[in-house]
């Protein structure tokens, strides 16, 4: 079995490598094993939205922290790959939440800023980084800004400037990478990478996102898919239910993966 330090070191290397890191997000032990066994998978990422939905909660820290930590721990125990967990905004105590995640085998995490005042968001990043240092694990913190998710009618230039300011502050506070979810166009991604450096910016894949080859060319560190991988699975399930209720059989090519 690979040690937590070895996993964390490898996870950081995967982010700094010029090859784009592609993470298909998972939500439980079986989805983690299926993704881990797929050729090309080098690390595992959980999606907080997906885990919450599977436990009957809406997104946004509505699932109790104990349940989230238990869920990401089951994912980490199911695979021998580095696991980075979506820990939302840290459940009110980013340092303690990261410490508990490390205790169950997680070696990296997303941490949302929810557009809190910058000094507060920076303190949360510092607390998360310090938790990894106390544990002796080179924890890979992916500090996230919600700037583009909550931009509303704001001038895109103002939003981009805010995102860059936050990214610089989080990286200076010890975050390994900076996560900017949203439907971003090529000029925006280009300017983020130019401002923060290659292999420091992470994005999300959503319908209409830039192609993976474009993201790699631009110097993006990683792309993940958040709740969309669960939606892919649920779409297949809904399609099968429709087929079954109309007299159809199992889809051709269905594999037994559990």
C-alpha positions as CSV (number, residue, x, y, z in Angstrom):
1,X,0.0,0.0,0.0
2,X,1.2,3.5,-0.8
3,X,1.7,5.8,2.2
4,X,-0.2,9.1,2.6
5,X,3.1,11.0,2.1
6,X,3.8,9.2,-1.1
7,X,0.2,9.7,-2.3
8,X,0.3,13.5,-1.5
9,X,3.7,13.8,-3.2
10,X,2.4,12.1,-6.3
11,X,-0.8,14.2,-6.3
12,X,1.3,17.4,-6.3
13,X,3.5,16.0,-9.0
14,X,0.4,15.3,-11.2
15,X,-0.6,19.0,-10.8
16,X,2.8,20.4,-11.6
17,X,3.4,18.1,-14.6
18,X,2.8,19.8,-18.0
19,X,0.3,17.1,-18.9
20,X,-3.2,18.1,-18.0
21,X,-4.6,16.1,-15.0
22,X,-8.1,14.9,-15.8
23,X,-10.1,13.9,-12.7
24,X,-13.5,12.1,-13.1
25,X,-15.2,12.9,-9.8
26,X,-16.7,10.1,-7.7
27,X,-19.2,9.9,-4.9
28,X,-18.8,6.5,-3.1
29,X,-16.6,3.4,-2.9
30,X,-17.9,1.7,-6.0
31,X,-17.7,4.7,-8.2
32,X,-14.2,5.3,-6.9
33,X,-13.2,1.7,-7.8
34,X,-14.7,1.8,-11.2
35,X,-12.9,5.1,-12.1
36,X,-9.7,3.9,-10.5
37,X,-9.7,0.7,-12.6
38,X,-10.2,2.7,-15.8
39,X,-7.0,3.1,-17.9
40,X,-5.6,6.6,-17.7
41,X,-6.8,7.3,-14.1
42,X,-4.0,8.6,-12.0
43,X,-5.9,10.1,-9.0
44,X,-9.4,10.3,-7.6
45,X,-11.5,13.3,-6.7
46,X,-14.8,13.4,-4.8
47,X,-17.6,15.8,-5.6
48,X,-19.3,17.3,-2.5
49,X,-22.5,18.0,-4.5
50,X,-22.7,14.3,-5.5
51,X,-22.0,12.9,-2.1
52,X,-24.6,15.2,-0.5
53,X,-27.2,14.2,-3.1
54,X,-26.5,10.5,-2.5
55,X,-27.1,11.0,1.2
56,X,-30.3,13.0,0.6
57,X,-29.0,16.5,1.2
58,X,-28.8,19.6,-1.0
59,X,-25.4,21.0,-1.9
60,X,-23.8,23.8,0.2
61,X,-22.6,22.2,3.5
62,X,-26.1,20.8,4.3
63,X,-24.7,17.3,4.8
64,X,-23.2,17.1,8.3
65,X,-19.4,17.2,8.4
66,X,-19.3,13.7,10.0
67,X,-21.2,12.2,7.1
68,X,-19.0,13.9,4.5
69,X,-15.8,12.8,6.2
70,X,-17.1,9.3,6.5
71,X,-18.0,9.3,2.8
72,X,-14.6,10.5,1.6
73,X,-12.9,8.1,4.0
74,X,-14.7,5.2,2.3
75,X,-13.5,6.5,-1.1
76,X,-9.9,6.7,0.2
77,X,-10.1,3.2,1.6
78,X,-11.5,1.7,-1.6
79,X,-8.5,2.7,-3.8
80,X,-4.7,2.8,-3.7
81,X,-4.5,6.1,-5.6
82,X,-4.2,9.7,-4.3
83,X,-7.6,11.0,-3.2
84,X,-8.5,14.7,-3.2
85,X,-11.8,15.5,-1.5
86,X,-14.2,18.4,-2.1
87,X,-14.6,19.7,1.5
88,X,-16.9,22.7,0.5
89,X,-15.9,25.7,2.6
90,X,-14.5,23.7,5.5
91,X,-17.7,23.5,7.6
92,X,-16.8,26.5,9.7
93,X,-13.3,25.2,10.6
94,X,-11.1,24.5,7.6
95,X,-8.1,23.4,9.7
96,X,-10.1,20.8,11.7
97,X,-11.9,19.6,8.6
98,X,-8.7,19.0,6.7
99,X,-7.2,17.3,9.7
100,X,-10.1,14.9,9.9
101,X,-9.9,14.3,6.1
102,X,-6.2,13.4,6.4
103,X,-7.0,11.0,9.3
104,X,-9.2,9.0,6.9
105,X,-6.7,8.9,4.1
106,X,-7.4,12.0,2.0
107,X,-4.3,13.8,0.7
108,X,-5.8,16.8,-1.1
109,X,-8.9,19.0,-1.0
110,X,-10.9,21.7,-2.6
111,X,-11.8,24.6,-0.3
112,X,-14.4,27.2,-1.4
113,X,-14.1,30.8,-0.5
114,X,-17.9,31.5,-1.1
115,X,-16.7,35.0,-1.9
116,X,-16.1,35.8,1.8
117,X,-14.0,38.9,2.5
118,X,-10.5,38.1,1.3
119,X,-8.8,38.2,4.7
120,X,-11.3,35.6,6.1
121,X,-10.8,33.4,3.0
122,X,-7.0,33.6,3.3
123,X,-7.2,32.6,7.0
124,X,-9.1,29.5,6.0
125,X,-6.5,28.6,3.4
126,X,-3.7,29.1,6.0
127,X,-5.5,26.9,8.5
128,X,-6.0,24.1,5.9
129,X,-2.3,24.3,4.9
130,X,-1.2,24.3,8.6
131,X,-3.3,21.1,9.2
132,X,-1.3,19.3,6.5
133,X,2.0,20.5,8.0
134,X,1.0,19.3,11.4
135,X,0.2,15.9,10.0
136,X,3.4,15.7,8.1
137,X,1.6,15.3,4.8
138,X,2.4,17.6,1.8
139,X,-1.4,18.2,1.5
140,X,-2.5,19.4,-1.9
141,X,-4.9,22.3,-1.3
142,X,-6.9,23.5,-4.2
143,X,-8.3,26.9,-3.1
144,X,-11.4,27.7,-5.0
145,X,-13.1,31.0,-5.8
146,X,-16.8,31.3,-6.5
147,X,-16.2,34.6,-8.4
148,X,-17.5,33.4,-11.7
149,X,-20.3,31.3,-10.3
150,X,-21.7,34.3,-8.5
151,X,-20.9,37.0,-10.9
152,X,-24.5,37.8,-11.8
153,X,-24.6,41.0,-13.8
154,X,-21.2,42.2,-12.8
155,X,-18.7,43.4,-15.4
156,X,-16.6,40.4,-16.4
157,X,-13.4,42.4,-16.1
158,X,-14.2,43.2,-12.5
159,X,-14.9,39.5,-11.8
160,X,-11.6,38.5,-13.5
161,X,-9.6,41.0,-11.5
162,X,-11.2,39.8,-8.3
163,X,-10.4,36.2,-9.2
164,X,-6.8,37.0,-9.9
165,X,-6.4,38.9,-6.7
166,X,-7.9,36.0,-4.7
167,X,-5.8,33.4,-6.6
168,X,-2.6,35.3,-5.8
169,X,-3.5,35.6,-2.1
170,X,-4.4,31.9,-1.8
171,X,-1.3,30.7,-3.5
172,X,0.8,33.1,-1.3
173,X,-1.0,31.6,1.7
174,X,0.3,28.1,0.8
175,X,-2.4,26.7,-1.5
176,X,-1.0,24.4,-4.1
177,X,-3.4,25.4,-6.9
178,X,-6.3,27.7,-7.6
179,X,-9.7,26.4,-8.7
180,X,-11.9,28.7,-10.8
181,X,-15.2,26.9,-11.6
182,X,-17.5,28.3,-14.2
183,X,-18.0,28.3,-18.0
184,X,-14.8,30.1,-18.9
185,X,-13.8,31.1,-22.4
186,X,-10.3,30.9,-23.8
187,X,-9.3,34.5,-23.2
188,X,-10.3,34.3,-19.6
189,X,-8.4,31.1,-19.0
190,X,-5.4,32.5,-20.8
191,X,-5.4,35.6,-18.6
192,X,-5.8,33.5,-15.4
193,X,-2.8,31.4,-16.3
194,X,-0.7,34.4,-17.4
195,X,-1.4,36.1,-14.0
196,X,-0.9,33.1,-11.8
197,X,1.5,30.9,-13.7
198,X,1.2,27.6,-15.6
199,X,0.1,24.5,-13.7
200,X,-1.5,26.6,-11.0
201,X,-5.0,27.1,-12.3
202,X,-7.7,24.4,-12.2
203,X,-11.0,24.4,-14.0
204,X,-14.2,22.4,-14.2
205,X,-15.6,20.6,-17.2
206,X,-19.2,21.5,-17.8
207,X,-21.4,21.4,-21.0
208,X,-19.8,23.8,-23.4
209,X,-16.4,23.9,-21.7
210,X,-13.1,24.3,-23.7
211,X,-11.7,21.1,-25.1
212,X,-9.1,19.3,-23.0
213,X,-6.4,19.8,-25.6
214,X,-7.0,23.6,-25.4
215,X,-6.8,23.6,-21.6
216,X,-3.5,21.7,-21.7
217,X,-2.1,24.1,-24.4
218,X,-3.0,27.0,-22.2
219,X,-1.1,25.6,-19.2
220,X,-4.1,24.6,-17.0
221,X,-3.1,22.1,-14.2
222,X,-6.2,20.0,-14.0
223,X,-9.8,19.7,-15.0
224,X,-12.4,17.9,-12.9
225,X,-16.1,17.4,-13.6
226,X,-17.8,18.1,-10.2
227,X,-21.4,16.7,-10.1
228,X,-21.4,16.1,-13.9
229,X,-20.0,12.6,-13.6
230,X,-22.9,11.6,-11.3
231,X,-25.3,13.2,-13.8
232,X,-23.8,11.0,-16.6
233,X,-24.5,8.0,-14.4
234,X,-28.0,9.1,-13.6
235,X,-28.7,9.9,-17.2
236,X,-27.8,6.3,-18.1
237,X,-30.0,5.0,-15.3
238,X,-33.0,7.2,-16.3
239,X,-32.5,6.0,-19.9
240,X,-32.5,2.4,-18.8
241,X,-35.6,2.9,-16.6
242,X,-37.4,4.4,-19.7
243,X,-36.3,1.5,-21.8
244,X,-37.4,-1.1,-19.2
245,X,-40.8,0.5,-18.7
246,X,-41.4,0.4,-22.5
247,X,-40.5,-3.3,-22.8
248,X,-36.8,-2.9,-23.7
249,X,-33.9,-5.0,-22.6
250,X,-30.6,-4.1,-20.9
251,X,-28.5,-1.9,-23.2
252,X,-26.0,-3.6,-25.4
253,X,-22.5,-3.5,-24.0
254,X,-23.6,-3.3,-20.4
255,X,-20.7,-4.4,-18.2
256,X,-20.9,-5.8,-14.7
257,X,-18.7,-3.5,-12.7
258,X,-19.8,-4.2,-9.2
